Amino acid sequence: MVQEYDHKGALQALQTGGVILYPTDTIWSIGCDATNAEAIEKVRHIKQKATARSFEVLVDSLPMLKNYVEHLHPKIETLLVYHTRPLTVVFDRPRNLPAGLYSPEGTVSIRLVQDEFCRSLITQYGQPLLATFASVGEHTFPVNFGAISSEVIEGVDFVVKYRQSDKTVGEPSVMVRLSRRDELIFLRE
């Protein structure tokens, strides 16, 4: 069950350009409004060595996703609808997002969330959220809330209480991209 106070505090932090610590459909993440360049810089500061490659944009629906990509290929749309595990897609032609989210190649990683809490939070907020591993640096990720460092917890503006006691081990999403020949390339399984 999703706790209402989690949404309220998280929404207040997001609306004021703050950074939240929250559970996603994969792992615990540091996040903010993915359309707010200043908030994204706050996340970079907490992460210390974060690059755009460690960022994912979370959306609640296909219509929201279509606001941030130039073209949603039918193969990708079908995969997003029917894939049973969380799936992140690397898009070559993103739009309407701050430059701080673009990789050096000009790509952005976007995930259509499956988790009820995340979907509800994004829907209530009305904007996509940034998500990056809730750790300092880029190469480690916390498998559950208990694995998050106090440095990260103290660095954010709001910590969601939902699922803090959940000991289920989280793992990153499957990651794909579409080749120039319209073939699916799995970058992370």
N, CA and C atoms as a LAMMPS dump frame, in Angstrom:
ITEM: TIMESTEP
0
ITEM: NUMBER OF ATOMS
567
ITEM: BOX BOUNDS ff ff ff
-5.0000000000000000e+02 5.0000000000000000e+02
-5.0000000000000000e+02 5.0000000000000000e+02
-5.0000000000000000e+02 5.0000000000000000e+02
ITEM: ATOMS id mol type element x y z
1 1 1 N 0.836 -1.196 0
2 1 2 C 0 0 0
3 1 3 C 0.878 1.256 0
4 2 1 N 0.556 2.193 -0.846
5 2 2 C 1.315 3.432 -0.948
6 2 3 C 0.838 4.393 0.137
7 3 1 N 1.778 4.93 0.889
8 3 2 C 1.456 5.878 1.953
9 3 3 C 1.263 7.274 1.351
10 4 1 N 0.163 7.904 1.663
11 4 2 C -0.136 9.23 1.105
12 4 3 C 0.914 10.269 1.503
13 5 1 N 1.413 10.199 2.754
14 5 2 C 2.386 11.199 3.169
15 5 3 C 3.671 11.118 2.354
16 6 1 N 3.975 9.958 1.812
17 6 2 C 5.143 9.846 0.953
18 6 3 C 4.972 10.693 -0.3
19 7 1 N 3.796 10.628 -0.893
20 7 2 C 3.558 11.438 -2.079
21 7 3 C 3.591 12.926 -1.744
22 8 1 N 2.944 13.302 -0.658
23 8 2 C 2.855 14.718 -0.318
24 8 3 C 4.236 15.339 -0.12
25 9 1 N 5.07 14.728 0.69
26 9 2 C 6.407 15.259 0.936
27 9 3 C 7.275 15.235 -0.313
28 10 1 N 7.185 14.152 -1.075
29 10 2 C 7.968 14.043 -2.306
30 10 3 C 7.519 15.107 -3.303
31 11 1 N 6.21 15.293 -3.438
32 11 2 C 5.698 16.297 -4.373
33 11 3 C 6.129 17.706 -3.978
34 12 1 N 6.092 17.999 -2.676
35 12 2 C 6.535 19.32 -2.214
36 12 3 C 8 19.55 -2.558
37 13 1 N 8.834 18.54 -2.333
38 13 2 C 10.265 18.671 -2.656
39 13 3 C 10.456 18.873 -4.16
40 14 1 N 9.776 18.083 -4.972
41 14 2 C 9.909 18.203 -6.427
42 14 3 C 9.458 19.579 -6.922
43 15 1 N 8.349 20.078 -6.379
44 15 2 C 7.806 21.362 -6.827
45 15 3 C 8.707 22.541 -6.489
46 16 1 N 9.582 22.371 -5.495
47 16 2 C 10.484 23.458 -5.113
48 16 3 C 11.9 23.231 -5.639
49 17 1 N 12.039 22.31 -6.61
50 17 2 C 13.346 22.053 -7.213
51 17 3 C 14.241 21.184 -6.356
52 18 1 N 13.632 20.448 -5.424
53 18 2 C 14.397 19.607 -4.515
54 18 3 C 14.734 18.237 -5.094
55 19 1 N 15.515 17.507 -4.312
56 19 2 C 15.972 16.17 -4.67
57 19 3 C 15.37 15.178 -3.687
58 20 1 N 14.879 14.054 -4.215
59 20 2 C 14.272 13.04 -3.366
60 20 3 C 15.053 11.729 -3.452
61 21 1 N 14.895 10.914 -2.42
62 21 2 C 15.419 9.556 -2.383
63 21 3 C 14.189 8.665 -2.373
64 22 1 N 14.047 7.802 -3.378
65 22 2 C 12.806 7.059 -3.522
66 22 3 C 13.024 5.691 -4.157
67 23 1 N 12.107 4.748 -3.853
68 23 2 C 12.195 3.434 -4.489
69 23 3 C 11.564 3.492 -5.871
70 24 1 N 12.211 2.858 -6.83
71 24 2 C 11.657 2.775 -8.177
72 24 3 C 11.262 1.33 -8.431
73 25 1 N 10.937 1.007 -9.648
74 25 2 C 10.599 -0.372 -9.977
75 25 3 C 11.85 -1.236 -10.113
76 26 1 N 13.009 -0.646 -9.906
77 26 2 C 14.256 -1.416 -9.959
78 26 3 C 14.978 -1.321 -8.613
79 27 1 N 15.574 -0.175 -8.331
80 27 2 C 16.351 0.015 -7.108
81 27 3 C 16.025 1.379 -6.503
82 28 1 N 16.571 1.646 -5.318
83 28 2 C 16.427 2.968 -4.713
84 28 3 C 17.228 3.97 -5.54
85 29 1 N 16.624 5.14 -5.747
86 29 2 C 17.231 6.15 -6.604
87 29 3 C 17.212 7.527 -5.976
88 30 1 N 18.157 8.335 -6.408
89 30 2 C 18.147 9.77 -6.149
90 30 3 C 17.45 10.369 -7.353
91 31 1 N 16.528 11.294 -7.135
92 31 2 C 15.815 11.845 -8.273
93 31 3 C 15.339 13.258 -8.059
94 32 1 N 14.8 13.795 -9.14
95 32 2 C 14.265 15.154 -9.14
96 32 3 C 13.378 15.291 -10.369
97 33 1 N 12.851 16.474 -10.566
98 33 2 C 12.1 16.794 -11.776
99 33 3 C 13.083 16.722 -12.948
100 34 1 N 12.828 15.825 -13.885
101 34 2 C 13.737 15.626 -15.02
102 34 3 C 13.723 16.793 -16
103 35 1 N 12.838 17.759 -15.815
104 35 2 C 12.799 18.925 -16.702
105 35 3 C 13.438 20.155 -16.049
106 36 1 N 13.959 20.004 -14.829
107 36 2 C 14.512 21.117 -14.075
108 36 3 C 16.045 21.018 -14.049
109 37 1 N 16.707 21.84 -14.855
110 37 2 C 18.168 21.788 -14.988
111 37 3 C 18.882 22.053 -13.661
112 38 1 N 18.362 22.961 -12.845
113 38 2 C 18.999 23.262 -11.559
114 38 3 C 18.897 22.071 -10.609
115 39 1 N 17.76 21.401 -10.598
116 39 2 C 17.589 20.22 -9.744
117 39 3 C 18.517 19.089 -10.198
118 40 1 N 18.694 18.952 -11.496
119 40 2 C 19.604 17.929 -12.036
120 40 3 C 21.03 18.196 -11.552
121 41 1 N 21.429 19.462 -11.5
122 41 2 C 22.766 19.805 -10.999
123 41 3 C 22.898 19.466 -9.515
124 42 1 N 21.823 19.597 -8.753
125 42 2 C 21.855 19.2 -7.34
126 42 3 C 22.105 17.697 -7.221
127 43 1 N 21.48 16.928 -8.097
128 43 2 C 21.695 15.47 -8.094
129 43 3 C 23.15 15.173 -8.437
130 44 1 N 23.692 15.85 -9.433
131 44 2 C 25.109 15.669 -9.797
132 44 3 C 26.016 15.944 -8.601
133 45 1 N 25.687 16.983 -7.849
134 45 2 C 26.487 17.347 -6.677
135 45 3 C 26.463 16.225 -5.631
136 46 1 N 25.304 15.659 -5.386
137 46 2 C 25.191 14.557 -4.422
138 46 3 C 25.971 13.345 -4.907
139 47 1 N 25.838 13.028 -6.186
140 47 2 C 26.505 11.856 -6.759
141 47 3 C 28.017 12.056 -6.9
142 48 1 N 28.463 13.27 -6.976
143 48 2 C 29.864 13.678 -7.09
144 48 3 C 30.472 13.415 -8.466
145 49 1 N 30.361 12.231 -9
146 49 2 C 30.989 11.929 -10.288
147 49 3 C 29.967 11.501 -11.34
148 50 1 N 28.766 11.946 -11.209
149 50 2 C 27.698 11.495 -12.109
150 50 3 C 27.824 12.1 -13.497
151 51 1 N 27.546 11.268 -14.482
152 51 2 C 27.46 11.736 -15.856
153 51 3 C 26.054 11.42 -16.351
154 52 1 N 25.707 11.958 -17.491
155 52 2 C 24.37 11.715 -18.048
156 52 3 C 24.133 10.231 -18.297
157 53 1 N 25.184 9.466 -18.491
158 53 2 C 25.011 8.024 -18.727
159 53 3 C 24.447 7.301 -17.504
160 54 1 N 24.619 7.87 -16.331
161 54 2 C 24.086 7.217 -15.126
162 54 3 C 22.671 7.68 -14.8
163 55 1 N 22.111 8.543 -15.634
164 55 2 C 20.767 9.063 -15.411
165 55 3 C 19.741 8.338 -16.274
166 56 1 N 18.553 8.144 -15.698
167 56 2 C 17.417 7.646 -16.459
168 56 3 C 16.244 8.577 -16.2
169 57 1 N 15.441 8.78 -17.204
170 57 2 C 14.23 9.579 -17.085
171 57 3 C 13.08 8.588 -16.935
172 58 1 N 12.274 8.772 -15.897
173 58 2 C 11.14 7.886 -15.654
174 58 3 C 9.849 8.583 -16.067
175 59 1 N 9.036 7.883 -16.853
176 59 2 C 7.739 8.396 -17.293
177 59 3 C 6.646 7.435 -16.853
178 60 1 N 5.415 7.937 -16.778
179 60 2 C 4.305 7.112 -16.294
180 60 3 C 3.463 6.485 -17.393
181 61 1 N 3.674 6.907 -18.647
182 61 2 C 2.801 6.426 -19.727
183 61 3 C 3.461 6.641 -21.082
184 62 1 N 2.916 5.971 -22.084
185 62 2 C 3.4 6.191 -23.451
186 62 3 C 3.145 7.622 -23.92
187 63 1 N 1.976 8.219 -23.626
188 63 2 C 1.797 9.623 -24.032
189 63 3 C 2.845 10.554 -23.424
190 64 1 N 3.212 10.341 -22.154
191 64 2 C 4.248 11.179 -21.556
192 64 3 C 5.579 10.934 -22.255
193 65 1 N 5.894 9.685 -22.522
194 65 2 C 7.139 9.348 -23.218
195 65 3 C 7.221 10.065 -24.559
196 66 1 N 6.123 10.087 -25.293
197 66 2 C 6.111 10.695 -26.63
198 66 3 C 6.396 12.197 -26.596
199 67 1 N 6.212 12.839 -25.435
200 67 2 C 6.563 14.257 -25.302
201 67 3 C 8.07 14.48 -25.306
202 68 1 N 8.84 13.416 -25.054
203 68 2 C 10.281 13.572 -24.862
204 68 3 C 11.139 12.841 -25.89
205 69 1 N 10.506 12.23 -26.887
206 69 2 C 11.26 11.596 -27.968
207 69 3 C 10.685 12.056 -29.303
208 70 1 N 11.567 12.178 -30.272
209 70 2 C 11.145 12.643 -31.592
210 70 3 C 10.268 11.616 -32.294
211 71 1 N 10.65 10.328 -32.126
212 71 2 C 9.907 9.265 -32.797
213 71 3 C 9.952 8.015 -31.92
214 72 1 N 8.792 7.427 -31.672
215 72 2 C 8.713 6.178 -30.923
216 72 3 C 8.462 5.066 -31.931
217 73 1 N 9.515 4.311 -32.226
218 73 2 C 9.434 3.233 -33.203
219 73 3 C 8.429 2.184 -32.718
220 74 1 N 7.617 1.614 -33.613
221 74 2 C 6.632 0.594 -33.214
222 74 3 C 7.249 -0.6 -32.481
223 75 1 N 8.48 -0.991 -32.836
224 75 2 C 9.146 -2.095 -32.123
225 75 3 C 9.369 -1.74 -30.655
226 76 1 N 9.804 -0.53 -30.421
227 76 2 C 10.057 -0.084 -29.051
228 76 3 C 8.747 0.05 -28.292
229 77 1 N 7.737 0.616 -28.931
230 77 2 C 6.444 0.78 -28.272
231 77 3 C 5.869 -0.581 -27.871
232 78 1 N 5.936 -1.549 -28.757
233 78 2 C 5.445 -2.897 -28.463
234 78 3 C 6.241 -3.513 -27.317
235 79 1 N 7.547 -3.372 -27.357
236 79 2 C 8.395 -3.921 -26.307
237 79 3 C 8.061 -3.289 -24.956
238 80 1 N 7.847 -1.991 -24.927
239 80 2 C 7.504 -1.31 -23.678
240 80 3 C 6.167 -1.785 -23.112
241 81 1 N 5.232 -2.042 -23.979
242 81 2 C 3.902 -2.474 -23.53
243 81 3 C 3.928 -3.9 -22.99
244 82 1 N 4.695 -4.777 -23.614
245 82 2 C 4.626 -6.194 -23.268
246 82 3 C 5.787 -6.732 -22.443
247 83 1 N 6.841 -5.974 -22.278
248 83 2 C 7.994 -6.467 -21.515
249 83 3 C 7.609 -6.593 -20.05
250 84 1 N 7.942 -7.714 -19.428
251 84 2 C 7.515 -7.953 -18.044
252 84 3 C 8.491 -7.41 -17.003
253 85 1 N 9.745 -7.202 -17.375
254 85 2 C 10.718 -6.609 -16.457
255 85 3 C 10.855 -5.127 -16.761
256 86 1 N 11.294 -4.338 -15.772
257 86 2 C 11.549 -2.926 -16.061
258 86 3 C 12.527 -2.788 -17.23
259 87 1 N 12.201 -1.891 -18.15
260 87 2 C 12.946 -1.754 -19.39
261 87 3 C 13.295 -0.292 -19.642
262 88 1 N 14.574 -0.025 -19.792
263 88 2 C 15.052 1.31 -20.12
264 88 3 C 15.464 1.322 -21.586
265 89 1 N 15.036 2.359 -22.295
266 89 2 C 15.368 2.484 -23.715
267 89 3 C 16.258 3.704 -23.897
268 90 1 N 17.344 3.531 -24.633
269 90 2 C 18.228 4.642 -24.97
270 90 3 C 17.717 5.228 -26.282
271 91 1 N 17.286 6.47 -26.229
272 91 2 C 16.731 7.147 -27.399
273 91 3 C 17.756 8.091 -28.005
274 92 1 N 17.849 8.047 -29.341
275 92 2 C 18.798 8.877 -30.069
276 92 3 C 18.347 10.319 -30.244
277 93 1 N 17.081 10.561 -30.323
278 93 2 C 16.606 11.91 -30.597
279 93 3 C 15.626 12.379 -29.522
280 94 1 N 16.126 12.607 -28.31
281 94 2 C 15.227 13.112 -27.276
282 94 3 C 14.905 14.58 -27.531
283 95 1 N 13.885 15.056 -26.846
284 95 2 C 13.519 16.474 -26.978
285 95 3 C 12.863 16.933 -25.679
286 96 1 N 12.77 18.22 -25.524
287 96 2 C 12.093 18.842 -24.38
288 96 3 C 12.699 18.48 -23.027
289 97 1 N 13.986 18.142 -23.017
290 97 2 C 14.677 17.822 -21.769
291 97 3 C 15.931 18.687 -21.677
292 98 1 N 16.372 19.008 -20.452
293 98 2 C 17.581 19.821 -20.298
294 98 3 C 18.824 19.118 -20.853
295 99 1 N 19.747 19.895 -21.344
296 99 2 C 20.987 19.358 -21.927
297 99 3 C 21.758 18.494 -20.938
298 100 1 N 21.617 18.751 -19.641
299 100 2 C 22.327 17.982 -18.627
300 100 3 C 21.961 16.512 -18.582
301 101 1 N 20.896 16.128 -19.262
302 101 2 C 20.492 14.721 -19.306
303 101 3 C 21.039 13.995 -20.529
304 102 1 N 21.574 14.733 -21.478
305 102 2 C 22.045 14.136 -22.726
306 102 3 C 23.451 13.57 -22.546
307 103 1 N 23.664 12.364 -23.05
308 103 2 C 25 11.777 -23.053
309 103 3 C 25.849 12.532 -24.076
310 104 1 N 27.162 12.313 -24.105
311 104 2 C 27.992 12.97 -25.131
312 104 3 C 27.542 12.637 -26.558
313 105 1 N 26.891 11.479 -26.73
314 105 2 C 26.395 11.08 -28.057
315 105 3 C 25.033 11.694 -28.373
316 106 1 N 24.46 12.43 -27.42
317 106 2 C 23.16 13.053 -27.636
318 106 3 C 21.984 12.152 -27.338
319 107 1 N 22.206 11.088 -26.573
320 107 2 C 21.125 10.163 -26.235
321 107 3 C 20.616 10.416 -24.813
322 108 1 N 19.421 9.91 -24.544
323 108 2 C 18.841 9.944 -23.204
324 108 3 C 18.189 8.588 -22.942
325 109 1 N 18.381 8.079 -21.731
326 109 2 C 17.775 6.807 -21.321
327 109 3 C 16.453 7.099 -20.637
328 110 1 N 15.385 6.436 -21.122
329 110 2 C 14.043 6.674 -20.578
330 110 3 C 13.39 5.329 -20.25
331 111 1 N 12.706 5.28 -19.089
332 111 2 C 12.008 4.062 -18.681
333 111 3 C 10.554 4.37 -18.37
334 112 1 N 9.673 3.563 -18.933
335 112 2 C 8.255 3.594 -18.607
336 112 3 C 8.102 2.746 -17.35
337 113 1 N 7.802 3.368 -16.218
338 113 2 C 7.802 2.642 -14.942
339 113 3 C 6.647 1.657 -14.845
340 114 1 N 6.908 0.573 -14.133
341 114 2 C 5.897 -0.443 -13.88
342 114 3 C 5.425 -0.399 -12.429
343 115 1 N 6.218 0.193 -11.558
344 115 2 C 5.926 0.249 -10.128
345 115 3 C 4.775 1.218 -9.836
346 116 1 N 3.814 0.765 -9.042
347 116 2 C 2.635 1.574 -8.723
348 116 3 C 3.004 2.878 -8.023
349 117 1 N 3.915 2.818 -7.062
350 117 2 C 4.306 4.016 -6.332
351 117 3 C 4.905 5.055 -7.28
352 118 1 N 5.858 4.636 -8.101
353 118 2 C 6.505 5.565 -9.046
354 118 3 C 5.514 6.134 -10.049
355 119 1 N 4.705 5.262 -10.609
356 119 2 C 3.734 5.727 -11.604
357 119 3 C 2.804 6.767 -10.982
358 120 1 N 2.327 6.486 -9.794
359 120 2 C 1.419 7.405 -9.115
360 120 3 C 2.104 8.743 -8.808
361 121 1 N 3.35 8.69 -8.355
362 121 2 C 4.093 9.916 -8.052
363 121 3 C 4.289 10.756 -9.315
364 122 1 N 4.689 10.12 -10.394
365 122 2 C 4.909 10.836 -11.655
366 122 3 C 3.592 11.413 -12.173
367 123 1 N 2.526 10.626 -12.103
368 123 2 C 1.217 11.099 -12.563
369 123 3 C 0.765 12.304 -11.758
370 124 1 N 0.902 12.235 -10.439
371 124 2 C 0.49 13.365 -9.602
372 124 3 C 1.347 14.593 -9.865
373 125 1 N 2.632 14.377 -10.095
374 125 2 C 3.524 15.506 -10.346
375 125 3 C 3.322 16.08 -11.751
376 126 1 N 3.04 15.235 -12.706
377 126 2 C 2.762 15.691 -14.068
378 126 3 C 3.994 15.889 -14.934
379 127 1 N 5.156 15.504 -14.428
380 127 2 C 6.417 15.636 -15.163
381 127 3 C 7.218 14.351 -14.968
382 128 1 N 8.137 14.056 -15.884
383 128 2 C 8.995 12.886 -15.681
384 128 3 C 9.971 13.137 -14.534
385 129 1 N 10.449 12.051 -13.947
386 129 2 C 11.43 12.146 -12.868
387 129 3 C 12.787 11.636 -13.336
388 130 1 N 13.82 12.209 -12.801
389 130 2 C 15.168 11.704 -12.995
390 130 3 C 15.383 10.587 -11.982
391 131 1 N 16.096 9.559 -12.378
392 131 2 C 16.493 8.492 -11.453
393 131 3 C 17.942 8.143 -11.714
394 132 1 N 18.704 8.005 -10.639
395 132 2 C 20.079 7.533 -10.711
396 132 3 C 20.356 6.759 -9.435
397 133 1 N 21.217 5.769 -9.507
398 133 2 C 21.513 4.929 -8.351
399 133 3 C 21.723 5.784 -7.103
400 134 1 N 21.146 5.367 -5.984
401 134 2 C 21.254 6.097 -4.723
402 134 3 C 22.59 5.796 -4.058
403 135 1 N 23.656 6.242 -4.718
404 135 2 C 25.004 6.053 -4.189
405 135 3 C 25.886 7.182 -4.69
406 136 1 N 27.005 7.353 -4.023
407 136 2 C 27.986 8.334 -4.471
408 136 3 C 28.807 7.663 -5.566
409 137 1 N 29.057 8.374 -6.645
410 137 2 C 29.758 7.792 -7.781
411 137 3 C 28.778 7.118 -8.718
412 138 1 N 29.296 6.407 -9.708
413 138 2 C 28.444 5.842 -10.754
414 138 3 C 28.33 4.325 -10.758
415 139 1 N 29.272 3.62 -10.185
416 139 2 C 29.366 2.2 -10.47
417 139 3 C 28.768 1.269 -9.418
418 140 1 N 28.258 1.794 -8.347
419 140 2 C 27.646 0.934 -7.342
420 140 3 C 26.18 1.296 -7.207
421 141 1 N 25.392 0.311 -6.798
422 141 2 C 23.999 0.618 -6.545
423 141 3 C 23.552 -0.116 -5.288
424 142 1 N 22.674 0.532 -4.509
425 142 2 C 22.189 -0.101 -3.292
426 142 3 C 21.124 -1.147 -3.634
427 143 1 N 21.264 -2.343 -3.079
428 143 2 C 20.3 -3.405 -3.381
429 143 3 C 18.994 -3.222 -2.616
430 144 1 N 19.017 -2.413 -1.539
431 144 2 C 17.803 -2.059 -0.804
432 144 3 C 18.1 -0.798 0.012
433 145 1 N 17.12 -0.3 0.743
434 145 2 C 17.292 0.964 1.464
435 145 3 C 18.428 0.891 2.474
436 146 1 N 18.573 -0.242 3.147
437 146 2 C 19.614 -0.401 4.151
438 146 3 C 21.024 -0.266 3.604
439 147 1 N 21.193 -0.377 2.316
440 147 2 C 22.52 -0.281 1.696
441 147 3 C 22.872 1.141 1.252
442 148 1 N 21.984 2.091 1.497
443 148 2 C 22.227 3.479 1.082
444 148 3 C 23.05 4.183 2.151
445 149 1 N 24.082 4.89 1.738
446 149 2 C 24.968 5.572 2.688
447 149 3 C 24.274 6.772 3.332
448 150 1 N 24.712 7.096 4.542
449 150 2 C 24.156 8.259 5.234
450 150 3 C 24.481 9.54 4.474
451 151 1 N 25.581 9.553 3.742
452 151 2 C 25.957 10.712 2.931
453 151 3 C 24.866 11.025 1.901
454 152 1 N 24.321 9.991 1.271
455 152 2 C 23.249 10.179 0.29
456 152 3 C 21.966 10.605 1.005
457 153 1 N 21.616 9.92 2.072
458 153 2 C 20.376 10.233 2.8
459 153 3 C 20.38 11.678 3.285
460 154 1 N 21.501 12.13 3.808
461 154 2 C 21.592 13.5 4.317
462 154 3 C 21.671 14.534 3.197
463 155 1 N 22.032 14.112 1.986
464 155 2 C 22.19 15.046 0.883
465 155 3 C 20.919 15.405 0.144
466 156 1 N 19.849 14.62 0.342
467 156 2 C 18.598 14.877 -0.374
468 156 3 C 17.657 15.734 0.466
469 157 1 N 16.625 16.258 -0.178
470 157 2 C 15.655 17.108 0.513
471 157 3 C 14.503 16.321 1.129
472 158 1 N 14.217 15.131 0.585
473 158 2 C 13.126 14.31 1.123
474 158 3 C 13.441 12.84 0.893
475 159 1 N 13.204 12.031 1.924
476 159 2 C 13.389 10.583 1.834
477 159 3 C 12.015 9.924 1.942
478 160 1 N 11.638 9.184 0.927
479 160 2 C 10.364 8.472 0.919
480 160 3 C 10.432 7.326 1.937
481 161 1 N 9.39 7.164 2.717
482 161 2 C 9.352 6.105 3.723
483 161 3 C 8.878 4.762 3.148
484 162 1 N 8.101 4.829 2.094
485 162 2 C 7.554 3.629 1.476
486 162 3 C 8.665 2.669 1.074
487 163 1 N 8.561 1.426 1.464
488 163 2 C 9.468 0.31 1.15
489 163 3 C 10.835 0.398 1.817
490 164 1 N 11.005 1.255 2.818
491 164 2 C 12.297 1.31 3.497
492 164 3 C 12.633 -0.009 4.189
493 165 1 N 11.636 -0.701 4.71
494 165 2 C 11.903 -1.951 5.428
495 165 3 C 11.908 -3.174 4.504
496 166 1 N 11.647 -2.964 3.235
497 166 2 C 11.643 -4.054 2.253
498 166 3 C 13.083 -4.51 2.013
499 167 1 N 13.348 -5.784 2.232
500 167 2 C 14.701 -6.328 2.06
501 167 3 C 14.888 -7.016 0.707
502 168 1 N 13.886 -6.912 -0.151
503 168 2 C 13.999 -7.486 -1.482
504 168 3 C 15.188 -6.853 -2.202
505 169 1 N 15.993 -7.68 -2.831
506 169 2 C 17.171 -7.182 -3.528
507 169 3 C 16.762 -6.622 -4.886
508 170 1 N 17.037 -5.345 -5.089
509 170 2 C 16.725 -4.703 -6.365
510 170 3 C 17.869 -4.86 -7.352
511 171 1 N 17.54 -4.723 -8.611
512 171 2 C 18.563 -4.784 -9.655
513 171 3 C 18.213 -3.813 -10.765
514 172 1 N 19.203 -3.347 -11.507
515 172 2 C 18.934 -2.401 -12.592
516 172 3 C 18.013 -2.995 -13.665
517 173 1 N 17.422 -2.117 -14.424
518 173 2 C 16.515 -2.54 -15.494
519 173 3 C 17.28 -3.144 -16.668
520 174 1 N 16.534 -3.832 -17.513
521 174 2 C 17.052 -4.247 -18.805
522 174 3 C 17.203 -2.961 -19.615
523 175 1 N 18.257 -2.868 -20.422
524 175 2 C 18.468 -1.652 -21.213
525 175 3 C 18.669 -2.026 -22.681
526 176 1 N 17.92 -1.331 -23.55
527 176 2 C 18.007 -1.591 -24.986
528 176 3 C 18.125 -0.284 -25.756
529 177 1 N 18.523 -0.434 -27
530 177 2 C 18.464 0.679 -27.938
531 177 3 C 18.159 0.101 -29.305
532 178 1 N 17.702 0.916 -30.191
533 178 2 C 17.395 0.501 -31.555
534 178 3 C 18.564 0.899 -32.45
535 179 1 N 19.046 -0.066 -33.239
536 179 2 C 20.159 0.225 -34.143
537 179 3 C 19.662 1.047 -35.331
538 180 1 N 20.576 1.505 -36.133
539 180 2 C 20.203 2.259 -37.338
540 180 3 C 19.425 1.388 -38.319
541 181 1 N 19.562 0.08 -38.181
542 181 2 C 18.831 -0.869 -39.029
543 181 3 C 17.536 -1.343 -38.374
544 182 1 N 17.11 -0.653 -37.324
545 182 2 C 15.889 -0.983 -36.591
546 182 3 C 15.945 -2.353 -35.926
547 183 1 N 17.135 -2.74 -35.477
548 183 2 C 17.299 -3.985 -34.732
549 183 3 C 17.487 -3.636 -33.264
550 184 1 N 16.917 -4.452 -32.366
551 184 2 C 17.081 -4.23 -30.942
552 184 3 C 18.454 -4.688 -30.497
553 185 1 N 19.129 -3.825 -29.767
554 185 2 C 20.43 -4.159 -29.198
555 185 3 C 20.271 -4.099 -27.683
556 186 1 N 20.546 -5.21 -27.015
557 186 2 C 20.436 -5.251 -25.551
558 186 3 C 21.77 -4.81 -24.951
559 187 1 N 21.728 -3.715 -24.206
560 187 2 C 22.922 -3.147 -23.594
561 187 3 C 23.137 -3.673 -22.173
562 188 1 N 22.032 -4.065 -21.527
563 188 2 C 22.084 -4.6 -20.165
564 188 3 C 20.907 -5.556 -20.024
565 189 1 N 21.189 -6.771 -19.569
566 189 2 C 20.112 -7.76 -19.417
567 189 3 C 19.933 -8.158 -17.975
